[in-house]
Amino acid sequence: MTALDRLAATVAGRKGGDPAQSWTAKLLAAGPEACAKKFGEEAVEAVIEAVKGDRDRLTSEAADVLYHLLVMLAARDVTLDAVMAELDRRAGTSGIAEKAGRG
């Protein structure tokens, strides 16, 4: 089990938990829109650090992005396994061809 798998399991386990006891439960209780907003904020912070070139800060912000992505997915009942299956489905396909096939 990877760290990402463990984190996804933790997020799933906190769904429906006490928002006073868990940041994850608090985010999820705020609803999918609030989770999406927080994910976007964290993504922007990661972009800023990438542009600045601070590897340590980028690493930290990237971890925040992954966490908040998992929270956002959980808010809409999308599992990490479903996302990984989609990545597996796309493996070996040109990004240009895959994008053209979405139309």
A tleap script that builds the chain and sets N, CA, C and O, in Angstrom:
source leaprc.protein.ff14SB
mol = sequence {
  NMET THR ALA LEU ASP ARG LEU ALA ALA THR
  VAL ALA GLY ARG LYS GLY GLY ASP PRO ALA
  GLN SER TRP THR ALA LYS LEU LEU ALA ALA
  GLY PRO GLU ALA CYS ALA LYS LYS PHE GLY
  GLU GLU ALA VAL GLU ALA VAL ILE GLU ALA
  VAL LYS GLY ASP ARG ASP ARG LEU THR SER
  GLU ALA ALA ASP VAL LEU TYR HIE LEU LEU
  VAL MET LEU ALA ALA ARG ASP VAL THR LEU
  ASP ALA VAL MET ALA GLU LEU ASP ARG ARG
  ALA GLY THR SER GLY ILE ALA GLU LYS ALA
  GLY ARG CGLY
}
set mol.1.N position { 0.847 -1.178 0.000 }
set mol.1.CA position { 0.000 0.000 0.000 }
set mol.1.C position { 0.894 1.244 0.000 }
set mol.1.O position { 1.822 1.351 0.802 }
set mol.2.N position { 0.608 2.164 -0.893 }
set mol.2.CA position { 1.406 3.390 -0.987 }
set mol.2.C position { 0.913 4.434 0.011 }
set mol.2.O position { -0.156 4.297 0.607 }
set mol.3.N position { 1.710 5.465 0.175 }
set mol.3.CA position { 1.303 6.573 1.039 }
set mol.3.C position { 0.010 7.206 0.520 }
set mol.3.O position { -0.841 7.618 1.309 }
set mol.4.N position { -0.133 7.283 -0.786 }
set mol.4.CA position { -1.346 7.859 -1.365 }
set mol.4.C position { -2.556 6.969 -1.071 }
set mol.4.O position { -3.637 7.475 -0.769 }
set mol.5.N position { -2.380 5.661 -1.157 }
set mol.5.CA position { -3.460 4.731 -0.797 }
set mol.5.C position { -3.860 4.898 0.667 }
set mol.5.O position { -5.046 4.927 0.995 }
set mol.6.N position { -2.859 5.008 1.544 }
set mol.6.CA position { -3.145 5.178 2.974 }
set mol.6.C position { -3.880 6.493 3.222 }
set mol.6.O position { -4.820 6.545 4.015 }
set mol.7.N position { -3.450 7.548 2.546 }
set mol.7.CA position { -4.111 8.839 2.709 }
set mol.7.C position { -5.553 8.780 2.203 }
set mol.7.O position { -6.455 9.315 2.847 }
set mol.8.N position { -5.776 8.137 1.061 }
set mol.8.CA position { -7.136 7.995 0.529 }
set mol.8.C position { -8.019 7.232 1.506 }
set mol.8.O position { -9.184 7.580 1.699 }
set mol.9.N position { -7.467 6.196 2.121 }
set mol.9.CA position { -8.234 5.423 3.101 }
set mol.9.C position { -8.555 6.269 4.328 }
set mol.9.O position { -9.656 6.175 4.871 }
set mol.10.N position { -7.624 7.080 4.765 }
set mol.10.CA position { -7.859 7.960 5.905 }
set mol.10.C position { -8.959 8.966 5.584 }
set mol.10.O position { -9.861 9.185 6.393 }
set mol.11.N position { -8.883 9.580 4.398 }
set mol.11.CA position { -9.908 10.539 3.987 }
set mol.11.C position { -11.278 9.856 3.966 }
set mol.11.O position { -12.252 10.394 4.491 }
set mol.12.N position { -11.347 8.680 3.362 }
set mol.12.CA position { -12.622 7.943 3.294 }
set mol.12.C position { -13.146 7.636 4.690 }
set mol.12.O position { -14.348 7.722 4.942 }
set mol.13.N position { -12.240 7.277 5.596 }
set mol.13.CA position { -12.636 6.943 6.960 }
set mol.13.C position { -13.135 8.136 7.758 }
set mol.13.O position { -13.874 7.968 8.729 }
set mol.14.N position { -12.744 9.323 7.364 }
set mol.14.CA position { -13.157 10.528 8.081 }
set mol.14.C position { -14.476 11.093 7.551 }
set mol.14.O position { -15.069 11.977 8.168 }
set mol.15.N position { -14.929 10.580 6.411 }
set mol.15.CA position { -16.189 11.055 5.835 }
set mol.15.C position { -17.325 10.743 6.811 }
set mol.15.O position { -17.487 9.602 7.244 }
set mol.16.N position { -18.084 11.737 7.143 }
set mol.16.CA position { -19.168 11.561 8.107 }
set mol.16.C position { -18.709 11.666 9.544 }
set mol.16.O position { -19.507 11.499 10.466 }
set mol.17.N position { -17.418 11.943 9.746 }
set mol.17.CA position { -16.891 12.077 11.097 }
set mol.17.C position { -17.255 13.422 11.716 }
set mol.17.O position { -17.941 14.241 11.104 }
set mol.18.N position { -16.792 13.626 12.908 }
set mol.18.CA position { -17.087 14.838 13.659 }
set mol.18.C position { -16.206 15.986 13.169 }
set mol.18.O position { -14.987 15.943 13.339 }
set mol.19.N position { -16.810 17.017 12.560 }
set mol.19.CA position { -16.034 18.153 12.074 }
set mol.19.C position { -15.254 18.886 13.163 }
set mol.19.O position { -14.277 19.576 12.870 }
set mol.20.N position { -15.672 18.741 14.392 }
set mol.20.CA position { -14.944 19.382 15.489 }
set mol.20.C position { -13.666 18.624 15.836 }
set mol.20.O position { -12.784 19.158 16.510 }
set mol.21.N position { -13.570 17.387 15.375 }
set mol.21.CA position { -12.428 16.543 15.713 }
set mol.21.C position { -11.489 16.279 14.546 }
set mol.21.O position { -10.383 15.775 14.742 }
set mol.22.N position { -11.918 16.612 13.333 }
set mol.22.CA position { -11.130 16.249 12.154 }
set mol.22.C position { -11.233 17.334 11.086 }
set mol.22.O position { -12.332 17.718 10.685 }
set mol.23.N position { -10.080 17.825 10.628 }
set mol.23.CA position { -10.045 18.800 9.547 }
set mol.23.C position { -10.672 18.211 8.289 }
set mol.23.O position { -11.408 18.898 7.581 }
set mol.24.N position { -10.385 16.945 8.010 }
set mol.24.CA position { -10.945 16.283 6.836 }
set mol.24.C position { -12.466 16.221 6.935 }
set mol.24.O position { -13.162 16.536 5.969 }
set mol.25.N position { -12.984 15.821 8.086 }
set mol.25.CA position { -14.435 15.771 8.282 }
set mol.25.C position { -15.045 17.163 8.143 }
set mol.25.O position { -16.142 17.310 7.602 }
set mol.26.N position { -14.344 18.178 8.626 }
set mol.26.CA position { -14.826 19.548 8.517 }
set mol.26.C position { -14.914 19.972 7.052 }
set mol.26.O position { -15.915 20.551 6.630 }
set mol.27.N position { -13.876 19.686 6.283 }
set mol.27.CA position { -13.899 20.006 4.857 }
set mol.27.C position { -15.047 19.293 4.151 }
set mol.27.O position { -15.797 19.907 3.392 }
set mol.28.N position { -15.177 18.005 4.402 }
set mol.28.CA position { -16.223 17.225 3.742 }
set mol.28.C position { -17.615 17.694 4.141 }
set mol.28.O position { -18.526 17.702 3.312 }
set mol.29.N position { -17.791 18.086 5.400 }
set mol.29.CA position { -19.087 18.572 5.865 }
set mol.29.C position { -19.459 19.890 5.195 }
set mol.29.O position { -20.638 20.230 5.096 }
set mol.30.N position { -18.454 20.630 4.737 }
set mol.30.CA position { -18.718 21.911 4.072 }
set mol.30.C position { -19.268 21.724 2.662 }
set mol.30.O position { -19.788 22.664 2.061 }
set mol.31.N position { -19.151 20.510 2.141 }
set mol.31.CA position { -19.726 20.206 0.839 }
set mol.31.C position { -18.716 20.185 -0.298 }
set mol.31.O position { -17.603 20.695 -0.166 }
set mol.32.N position { -19.114 19.589 -1.416 }
set mol.32.CA position { -18.205 19.433 -2.558 }
set mol.32.C position { -17.675 20.751 -3.111 }
set mol.32.O position { -16.517 20.832 -3.520 }
set mol.33.N position { -18.508 21.776 -3.124 }
set mol.33.CA position { -18.064 23.058 -3.664 }
set mol.33.C position { -16.939 23.650 -2.816 }
set mol.33.O position { -15.958 24.162 -3.355 }
set mol.34.N position { -17.077 23.581 -1.507 }
set mol.34.CA position { -16.034 24.090 -0.616 }
set mol.34.C position { -14.753 23.273 -0.754 }
set mol.34.O position { -13.653 23.825 -0.709 }
set mol.35.N position { -14.893 21.969 -0.922 }
set mol.35.CA position { -13.720 21.107 -1.122 }
set mol.35.C position { -13.021 21.458 -2.431 }
set mol.35.O position { -11.792 21.487 -2.491 }
set mol.36.N position { -13.798 21.725 -3.474 }
set mol.36.CA position { -13.222 22.094 -4.768 }
set mol.36.C position { -12.507 23.436 -4.676 }
set mol.36.O position { -11.431 23.613 -5.247 }
set mol.37.N position { -13.100 24.367 -3.963 }
set mol.37.CA position { -12.473 25.679 -3.789 }
set mol.37.C position { -11.132 25.546 -3.071 }
set mol.37.O position { -10.141 26.152 -3.478 }
set mol.38.N position { -11.107 24.754 -2.008 }
set mol.38.CA position { -9.864 24.568 -1.252 }
set mol.38.C position { -8.805 23.883 -2.115 }
set mol.38.O position { -7.629 24.241 -2.059 }
set mol.39.N position { -9.221 22.900 -2.912 }
set mol.39.CA position { -8.283 22.244 -3.826 }
set mol.39.C position { -7.689 23.278 -4.787 }
set mol.39.O position { -6.481 23.290 -5.022 }
set mol.40.N position { -8.531 24.129 -5.333 }
set mol.40.CA position { -8.047 25.157 -6.260 }
set mol.40.C position { -7.052 26.096 -5.607 }
set mol.40.O position { -6.041 26.453 -6.211 }
set mol.41.N position { -7.333 26.497 -4.378 }
set mol.41.CA position { -6.417 27.383 -3.646 }
set mol.41.C position { -5.055 26.711 -3.474 }
set mol.41.O position { -4.012 27.335 -3.673 }
set mol.42.N position { -5.080 25.436 -3.103 }
set mol.42.CA position { -3.822 24.706 -2.890 }
set mol.42.C position { -3.065 24.525 -4.209 }
set mol.42.O position { -1.837 24.596 -4.239 }
set mol.43.N position { -3.801 24.292 -5.292 }
set mol.43.CA position { -3.157 24.138 -6.602 }
set mol.43.C position { -2.459 25.434 -7.005 }
set mol.43.O position { -1.344 25.403 -7.526 }
set mol.44.N position { -3.107 26.567 -6.767 }
set mol.44.CA position { -2.492 27.861 -7.088 }
set mol.44.C position { -1.221 28.058 -6.258 }
set mol.44.O position { -0.211 28.540 -6.771 }
set mol.45.N position { -1.271 27.687 -4.985 }
set mol.45.CA position { -0.077 27.807 -4.139 }
set mol.45.C position { 1.063 26.951 -4.681 }
set mol.45.O position { 2.220 27.371 -4.650 }
set mol.46.N position { 0.753 25.767 -5.173 }
set mol.46.CA position { 1.784 24.899 -5.752 }
set mol.46.C position { 2.356 25.526 -7.017 }
set mol.46.O position { 3.565 25.470 -7.243 }
set mol.47.N position { 1.510 26.115 -7.835 }
set mol.47.CA position { 1.979 26.778 -9.053 }
set mol.47.C position { 2.928 27.922 -8.699 }
set mol.47.O position { 3.977 28.082 -9.324 }
set mol.48.N position { 2.562 28.704 -7.707 }
set mol.48.CA position { 3.418 29.817 -7.286 }
set mol.48.C position { 4.790 29.317 -6.872 }
set mol.48.O position { 5.806 29.889 -7.265 }
set mol.49.N position { 4.824 28.252 -6.079 }
set mol.49.CA position { 6.119 27.711 -5.638 }
set mol.49.C position { 6.909 27.123 -6.805 }
set mol.49.O position { 8.138 27.200 -6.821 }
set mol.50.N position { 6.214 26.536 -7.782 }
set mol.50.CA position { 6.905 25.999 -8.953 }
set mol.50.C position { 7.568 27.123 -9.744 }
set mol.50.O position { 8.693 26.976 -10.222 }
set mol.51.N position { 6.869 28.236 -9.876 }
set mol.51.CA position { 7.417 29.383 -10.603 }
set mol.51.C position { 8.587 29.990 -9.836 }
set mol.51.O position { 9.589 30.383 -10.434 }
set mol.52.N position { 8.462 30.067 -8.525 }
set mol.52.CA position { 9.527 30.640 -7.699 }
set mol.52.C position { 10.762 29.746 -7.677 }
set mol.52.O position { 11.879 30.233 -7.499 }
set mol.53.N position { 10.569 28.452 -7.855 }
set mol.53.CA position { 11.703 27.529 -7.886 }
set mol.53.C position { 12.149 27.003 -6.538 }
set mol.53.O position { 13.241 26.448 -6.425 }
set mol.54.N position { 11.328 27.166 -5.516 }
set mol.54.CA position { 11.669 26.661 -4.184 }
set mol.54.C position { 11.209 25.209 -4.087 }
set mol.54.O position { 10.028 24.934 -3.876 }
set mol.55.N position { 12.153 24.289 -4.243 }
set mol.55.CA position { 11.812 22.862 -4.288 }
set mol.55.C position { 11.166 22.364 -3.006 }
set mol.55.O position { 10.210 21.589 -3.054 }
set mol.56.N position { 11.672 22.797 -1.871 }
set mol.56.CA position { 11.105 22.330 -0.599 }
set mol.56.C position { 9.674 22.813 -0.426 }
set mol.56.O position { 8.806 22.045 -0.012 }
set mol.57.N position { 9.419 24.092 -0.742 }
set mol.57.CA position { 8.060 24.628 -0.636 }
set mol.57.C position { 7.142 23.973 -1.660 }
set mol.57.O position { 5.978 23.695 -1.368 }
set mol.58.N position { 7.669 23.724 -2.868 }
set mol.58.CA position { 6.862 23.053 -3.891 }
set mol.58.C position { 6.499 21.648 -3.435 }
set mol.58.O position { 5.368 21.207 -3.635 }
set mol.59.N position { 7.433 20.950 -2.834 }
set mol.59.CA position { 7.165 19.601 -2.322 }
set mol.59.C position { 6.047 19.638 -1.285 }
set mol.59.O position { 5.134 18.812 -1.315 }
set mol.60.N position { 6.123 20.588 -0.378 }
set mol.60.CA position { 5.102 20.729 0.658 }
set mol.60.C position { 3.742 21.072 0.044 }
set mol.60.O position { 2.722 20.493 0.418 }
set mol.61.N position { 3.736 22.004 -0.887 }
set mol.61.CA position { 2.467 22.393 -1.527 }
set mol.61.C position { 1.907 21.255 -2.377 }
set mol.61.O position { 0.691 21.082 -2.452 }
set mol.62.N position { 2.773 20.486 -3.013 }
set mol.62.CA position { 2.311 19.339 -3.811 }
set mol.62.C position { 1.630 18.307 -2.917 }
set mol.62.O position { 0.632 17.704 -3.311 }
set mol.63.N position { 2.166 18.103 -1.718 }
set mol.63.CA position { 1.528 17.186 -0.770 }
set mol.63.C position { 0.150 17.715 -0.389 }
set mol.63.O position { -0.805 16.945 -0.287 }
set mol.64.N position { 0.043 19.027 -0.180 }
set mol.64.CA position { -1.265 19.628 0.122 }
set mol.64.C position { -2.237 19.433 -1.037 }
set mol.64.O position { -3.414 19.145 -0.822 }
set mol.65.N position { -1.747 19.590 -2.263 }
set mol.65.CA position { -2.597 19.409 -3.448 }
set mol.65.C position { -3.132 17.983 -3.505 }
set mol.65.O position { -4.320 17.775 -3.755 }
set mol.66.N position { -2.266 17.004 -3.277 }
set mol.66.CA position { -2.712 15.609 -3.325 }
set mol.66.C position { -3.758 15.339 -2.244 }
set mol.66.O position { -4.769 14.688 -2.508 }
set mol.67.N position { -3.522 15.830 -1.043 }
set mol.67.CA position { -4.491 15.654 0.037 }
set mol.67.C position { -5.836 16.278 -0.338 }
set mol.67.O position { -6.878 15.632 -0.224 }
set mol.68.N position { -5.809 17.520 -0.781 }
set mol.68.CA position { -7.058 18.203 -1.091 }
set mol.68.C position { -7.736 17.634 -2.336 }
set mol.68.O position { -8.958 17.719 -2.460 }
set mol.69.N position { -6.971 17.060 -3.254 }
set mol.69.CA position { -7.574 16.348 -4.379 }
set mol.69.C position { -8.355 15.143 -3.870 }
set mol.69.O position { -9.482 14.904 -4.304 }
set mol.70.N position { -7.769 14.391 -2.963 }
set mol.70.CA position { -8.465 13.228 -2.408 }
set mol.70.C position { -9.722 13.632 -1.644 }
set mol.70.O position { -10.736 12.936 -1.704 }
set mol.71.N position { -9.662 14.747 -0.930 }
set mol.71.CA position { -10.845 15.238 -0.213 }
set mol.71.C position { -11.927 15.633 -1.216 }
set mol.71.O position { -13.095 15.288 -1.039 }
set mol.72.N position { -11.542 16.352 -2.265 }
set mol.72.CA position { -12.506 16.764 -3.278 }
set mol.72.C position { -13.143 15.554 -3.960 }
set mol.72.O position { -14.350 15.532 -4.196 }
set mol.73.N position { -12.334 14.560 -4.271 }
set mol.73.CA position { -12.866 13.340 -4.876 }
set mol.73.C position { -13.843 12.651 -3.927 }
set mol.73.O position { -14.918 12.221 -4.342 }
set mol.74.N position { -13.468 12.549 -2.660 }
set mol.74.CA position { -14.334 11.891 -1.670 }
set mol.74.C position { -15.658 12.639 -1.528 }
set mol.74.O position { -16.702 12.025 -1.309 }
set mol.75.N position { -15.613 13.947 -1.652 }
set mol.75.CA position { -16.837 14.739 -1.533 }
set mol.75.C position { -17.833 14.404 -2.640 }
set mol.75.O position { -19.036 14.613 -2.484 }
set mol.76.N position { -17.334 13.889 -3.742 }
set mol.76.CA position { -18.187 13.493 -4.870 }
set mol.76.C position { -18.214 11.973 -5.061 }
set mol.76.O position { -18.627 11.480 -6.110 }
set mol.77.N position { -17.772 11.241 -4.043 }
set mol.77.CA position { -17.782 9.772 -4.061 }
set mol.77.C position { -17.009 9.176 -5.234 }
set mol.77.O position { -17.423 8.177 -5.822 }
set mol.78.N position { -15.884 9.801 -5.565 }
set mol.78.CA position { -14.972 9.263 -6.572 }
set mol.78.C position { -13.765 8.710 -5.820 }
set mol.78.O position { -13.125 9.430 -5.053 }
set mol.79.N position { -13.455 7.441 -6.037 }
set mol.79.CA position { -12.357 6.800 -5.309 }
set mol.79.C position { -11.026 6.972 -6.039 }
set mol.79.O position { -10.980 7.200 -7.248 }
set mol.80.N position { -9.959 6.857 -5.273 }
set mol.80.CA position { -8.619 6.851 -5.866 }
set mol.80.C position { -8.503 5.683 -6.831 }
set mol.80.O position { -7.878 5.816 -7.883 }
set mol.81.N position { -9.088 4.548 -6.496 }
set mol.81.CA position { -9.056 3.389 -7.395 }
set mol.81.C position { -9.677 3.714 -8.748 }
set mol.81.O position { -9.170 3.276 -9.781 }
set mol.82.N position { -10.764 4.475 -8.754 }
set mol.82.CA position { -11.406 4.852 -10.018 }
set mol.82.C position { -10.485 5.748 -10.844 }
set mol.82.O position { -10.398 5.597 -12.062 }
set mol.83.N position { -9.801 6.677 -10.183 }
set mol.83.CA position { -8.868 7.558 -10.884 }
set mol.83.C position { -7.688 6.742 -11.426 }
set mol.83.O position { -7.252 6.950 -12.558 }
set mol.84.N position { -7.183 5.823 -10.621 }
set mol.84.CA position { -6.062 4.992 -11.072 }
set mol.84.C position { -6.474 4.102 -12.245 }
set mol.84.O position { -5.685 3.881 -13.164 }
set mol.85.N position { -7.693 3.597 -12.216 }
set mol.85.CA position { -8.196 2.786 -13.334 }
set mol.85.C position { -8.267 3.623 -14.611 }
set mol.85.O position { -7.957 3.130 -15.696 }
set mol.86.N position { -8.667 4.865 -14.484 }
set mol.86.CA position { -8.704 5.753 -15.646 }
set mol.86.C position { -7.300 5.999 -16.182 }
set mol.86.O position { -7.093 6.025 -17.395 }
set mol.87.N position { -6.339 6.177 -15.287 }
set mol.87.CA position { -4.951 6.336 -15.731 }
set mol.87.C position { -4.450 5.075 -16.419 }
set mol.87.O position { -3.758 5.155 -17.434 }
set mol.88.N position { -4.794 3.911 -15.873 }
set mol.88.CA position { -4.414 2.644 -16.511 }
set mol.88.C position { -5.035 2.535 -17.900 }
set mol.88.O position { -4.389 2.071 -18.840 }
set mol.89.N position { -6.285 2.960 -18.026 }
set mol.89.CA position { -6.963 2.902 -19.314 }
set mol.89.C position { -6.253 3.772 -20.346 }
set mol.89.O position { -6.192 3.423 -21.525 }
set mol.90.N position { -5.724 4.893 -19.903 }
set mol.90.CA position { -5.045 5.827 -20.803 }
set mol.90.C position { -3.605 5.446 -21.111 }
set mol.90.O position { -3.014 5.975 -22.052 }
set mol.91.N position { -3.035 4.538 -20.334 }
set mol.91.CA position { -1.620 4.174 -20.499 }
set mol.91.C position { -1.357 3.700 -21.919 }
set mol.91.O position { -2.120 2.912 -22.478 }
set mol.92.N position { -0.269 4.190 -22.491 }
set mol.92.CA position { 0.123 3.778 -23.833 }
set mol.92.C position { -0.591 4.541 -24.938 }
set mol.92.O position { -0.361 4.290 -26.121 }
set mol.93.N position { -1.458 5.475 -24.554 }
set mol.93.CA position { -2.163 6.286 -25.531 }
set mol.93.C position { -1.528 7.653 -25.571 }
set mol.93.O position { -1.263 8.250 -24.527 }
set mol.94.N position { -1.283 8.154 -26.761 }
set mol.94.CA position { -0.750 9.508 -26.908 }
set mol.94.C position { -1.689 10.491 -26.249 }
set mol.94.O position { -2.907 10.372 -26.379 }
set mol.95.N position { -1.142 11.454 -25.548 }
set mol.95.CA position { -1.962 12.485 -24.926 }
set mol.95.C position { -2.773 13.244 -25.958 }
set mol.95.O position { -3.907 13.640 -25.688 }
set mol.96.N position { -2.208 13.449 -27.131 }
set mol.96.CA position { -2.928 14.158 -28.198 }
set mol.96.C position { -4.106 13.293 -28.674 }
set mol.96.O position { -5.213 13.799 -28.859 }
set mol.97.N position { -3.868 12.005 -28.868 }
set mol.97.CA position { -4.937 11.106 -29.319 }
set mol.97.C position { -6.006 10.967 -28.238 }
set mol.97.O position { -7.197 10.946 -28.547 }
set mol.98.N position { -5.591 10.872 -26.975 }
set mol.98.CA position { -6.564 10.711 -25.892 }
set mol.98.C position { -7.449 11.932 -25.810 }
set mol.98.O position { -8.663 11.805 -25.652 }
set mol.99.N position { -6.865 13.117 -25.913 }
set mol.99.CA position { -7.634 14.357 -25.817 }
set mol.99.C position { -8.591 14.473 -27.010 }
set mol.99.O position { -9.728 14.910 -26.837 }
set mol.100.N position { -8.163 14.098 -28.194 }
set mol.100.CA position { -9.019 14.143 -29.377 }
set mol.100.C position { -10.190 13.198 -29.249 }
set mol.100.O position { -11.265 13.470 -29.783 }
set mol.101.N position { -10.002 12.076 -28.541 }
set mol.101.CA position { -11.056 11.088 -28.360 }
set mol.101.C position { -12.127 11.492 -27.372 }
set mol.101.O position { -13.168 10.841 -27.289 }
set mol.102.N position { -11.888 12.565 -26.615 }
set mol.102.CA position { -12.875 13.014 -25.628 }
set mol.102.C position { -14.036 13.758 -26.264 }
set mol.102.O position { -15.132 13.789 -25.704 }
set mol.103.N position { -13.809 14.365 -27.442 }
set mol.103.CA position { -14.792 15.237 -28.083 }
set mol.103.C position { -16.098 14.629 -28.292 }
set mol.103.O position { -17.002 15.274 -28.824 }
savepdb mol mol.pdb
quit
